[in-house]
Amino acid sequence: MAIVKFINSKASLKKSLDYITKECKTNDNLITAINCNKESAYDEMMFTKREFNKLNGRDKVHIVQAFSPEENITEQEGTQNWYQICRIF
């Protein structure tokens, strides 16, 4: 079963995205995005923030999903599980 952590950080959106996508933290094929393109996520998020005049306050929720190596979860199974978790929110 996956462990899911919600991380509340005061780091800027840009710093958070840079940290989350570091090569030493994860594989590129494990990084996904919902309602935006992962390659342009920062620009898209900032556009949305400007459109709704939400430039202050919390600008993200960093959610981590982790499986035990013994579970032998494929990348596809992990991604499917992730999308199910995101549908709750």
C-alpha distance (Angstrom), angle and dihedral (degrees) to the residues before:
residue distance angle dihedral
M1 . . .
A2 3.78 . .
I3 3.75 123.1 .
V4 3.80 109.8 -136.6
K5 3.80 120.5 -162.4
F6 3.78 128.0 -172.6
I7 3.79 111.2 -150.9
N8 3.79 119.5 -160.4
S9 3.78 109.0 -161.2
K10 3.78 132.3 172.3
A11 3.80 90.6 -151.0
S12 3.78 115.6 119.5
L13 3.77 119.6 -93.5
K14 3.82 90.9 -110.2
K15 3.82 93.2 50.3
S16 3.80 91.0 47.0
L17 3.80 93.2 51.0
D18 3.81 91.3 46.2
Y19 3.82 90.1 51.1
I20 3.81 94.8 45.6
T21 3.80 93.3 50.0
K22 3.82 97.9 46.1
E23 3.79 111.0 134.0
C24 3.81 90.9 -130.4
K25 3.83 90.0 56.5
T26 3.80 101.4 49.9
N27 3.79 146.4 -14.9
D28 3.79 116.6 -91.3
N29 3.80 91.6 -123.3
L30 3.83 89.4 59.9
I31 3.80 93.4 58.2
T32 3.79 111.7 93.9
A33 3.77 135.7 173.1
I34 3.78 133.1 -153.5
N35 3.81 121.1 -150.1
C36 3.80 91.1 -0.5
N37 3.79 141.2 56.3
K38 3.80 112.7 -97.2
E39 3.82 91.5 -137.8
S40 3.81 92.3 56.7
A41 3.82 99.9 26.3
Y42 3.81 95.2 122.7
D43 3.81 94.2 51.6
E44 3.80 91.8 45.0
M45 3.81 92.8 48.3
M46 3.80 91.8 48.4
F47 3.80 90.8 48.7
T48 3.81 89.8 53.4
K49 3.81 92.0 46.7
R50 3.82 91.0 52.2
E51 3.82 92.5 45.4
F52 3.81 91.5 55.4
N53 3.82 95.6 36.0
K54 3.82 91.6 -118.9
L55 3.78 100.8 136.7
N56 3.81 94.0 132.6
G57 3.77 133.1 57.9
R58 3.79 128.6 28.2
D59 3.77 110.0 -7.2
K60 3.78 102.3 177.2
V61 3.75 148.7 13.3
H62 3.80 114.4 -138.7
I63 3.79 109.9 -149.9
V64 3.80 122.4 -173.6
Q65 3.80 124.3 -162.8
A66 3.81 117.3 -166.0
F67 3.79 132.3 177.2
S68 3.78 130.0 -161.7
P69 3.83 112.2 -107.3
E70 3.81 88.0 -125.3
E71 3.81 90.4 65.1
N72 3.82 92.3 69.6
I73 3.81 92.3 -147.5
T74 3.79 114.1 178.5
E75 3.79 120.0 -134.0
Q76 3.80 88.9 -110.8
E77 3.83 92.4 52.4
G78 3.80 90.7 47.8
T79 3.80 91.2 50.4
Q80 3.81 92.1 48.4
N81 3.81 89.7 50.4
W82 3.79 89.8 48.7
Y83 3.80 93.1 53.5
Q84 3.79 89.8 51.0
I85 3.80 90.6 52.3
C86 3.81 91.2 49.4
R87 3.81 92.2 51.2
I88 3.81 87.8 65.1
F89 3.78 90.4 61.9
